[in-house]
Amino acid sequence: DAWEMCNIVTYRFVNSKQQIKHVAEQADRRDAIIVYTIVDAANKQFLEEEASKRNVSLVDLYGPLISTFETAFGTKITGKPGRKQPVDESYMDLMDCIEYT
């Protein structure tokens, strides 16, 4: 079975060039594919450059989805990772509505 041959390594909260370079180096050593969700444009560009230098394949999970949303809603993302929905009265009202349905 092909899945038995897979060794998945997860790197969370990668947000510096040093960390990105480390991930790219590890992927190169293991002949791996990098699947990523980086939203910061500078870090995304740096990852693409590091992977390209090493011939490491990349899969951007968020990029196509975000582009579709930007087109549909006529807006651009902030590119700031970790941004969360504020939990205020309006948010709680929305959650009540969702729970009701």
Secondary structure, DSSP 8 states (H G I E B T S, - for coil): -GGGG-------S--SHHHHHHHHHHHHHHT-EEEE----HHHHHHHHHHHHHHT-EEEESSHHHHHHHHHHHT------TT-----SHHHHHHHHHHHH-
